[in-house]
Amino acid sequence: MYIKRYSIAAFIWIALVGWYVYAYVTQDSMSIDMFGIPMPSLKTALWVVVPLVVLYLASVLHMAFYSMLGNFKLRGYEKDFEKIIDAIIDAYLGKKSRHYTFKTDRYKLLGTLLEKTTVFPNAELIGATGNEKIDRVLKAIEDIKNGEVVDLKPFSLLPENPLVIQNEKNRMKKGDVSASDILSNCTKYADELCQFAYTEYVKTASLHNILKYKAYLTKEALHEIMARINADERTLSISNEELIELLNKLELSKQDYIELSITLSKGGMIPEQRMKLFEMLSEEKEDAMDAYLFTLFDLEMLAPADEVLEHSQPDEFQNFKAYRALKECGKNFSIYLFV
C-alpha cells in the first residue's frame, strides 16, 4: 500500500520536474556519452527525468526488499504466536512432555517458561479469551471437573494424564464403563485409574474376583474389603490366610494396622477371627504388634494382653501399659484414646 502511494507521488513529481524543465528552462535536445558510448539525442527535460526515474526504481527496490524482510519477520511472529497458543493449551491440559521451537526471541522466552509450568485455568476464562482453540480446551477441562464426560481424543493425552483419569472416573460414575471393564483392560489405563476402579469393584465383587485383581489393591480398597466381612449386606466370607495374603501386598505402618482393626471392630468379623488375625500378623510383622494389643484390649481380652506386655521391654508399648495401669486403678477410658 505504501509503495503504491509512493509511486503515485513519485510519478507526479517526475512529471512536474520534466514539464517545468521543458516549459521554462529549455526545449533543446542534447546527446551525452556514457562510459564512452554515445547516447541518442533526447530533449534536455527527458535527460533530467531519467535520473529521477532511476532513483525511483532504486528506492522501490530498497523498500520492496525491506518489506519482504518485514513480512518474513511478521510471518515468524504469527507462527510463533500459534505455537504459544498450543503451548498454553498443552500447559492447561497438563501434558508432561512438551518442547517447542520458536524463531523469535520474545516468544522463545515465553515458550521456555511454559515448557516448565503447569497452569490451572479459572472457569471465568471460558469464552473470554477470544481464541476458539483455548476456549474449547477450557470448556473441556471445566466439564470434566463438573463430572461430565468429554471426548479427549483430539488432544492426544496419555493414559496417565490427570484429565484422562478423571474423565474415566466420570464415565464410571455415569455407568458408561464398569469397574470390571477397566480392570480387565488395565494395560490401556493408568495404574491410578485401575486402583480407583478396584476400590469400587471390591464393594460388590466376589472373593475370587477380589483376589484376581489384587495387584491393584490400595489401603482404601482394603478397608472396603474389611468392612464387608460378615456384614449384613454384600457380605464377604474370607479366611485369615486370604486376608494376610492381601495385607502382604501393601506396605503398612503401625497406624495402618490399628486402623484396619478399628474397621473390623465396626464390621461383622467375629471377635475370635479378628483376634487370631492380628495374632498371626504380629508373629510375621513387628509393626502389627500394636494393632494386636489394641485388638486384645478392645475385645477385653486382658490376660493375653498382659502376657504380651509383661514380656516386652520397659520402653515398649508405653501407651498400652498406661491404659492397663489406669484400668487396674478402676479408671475406665476408651482404648481409642491411646492409639
Beta strands, then each sheet from edge to edge (+ up, - down):
strand 1: 29-30
strand 2: 33-34
strand 3: 37-38
strand 4: 42-43
sheet 1: 1+ 4-
sheet 2: 2+ 3-
end
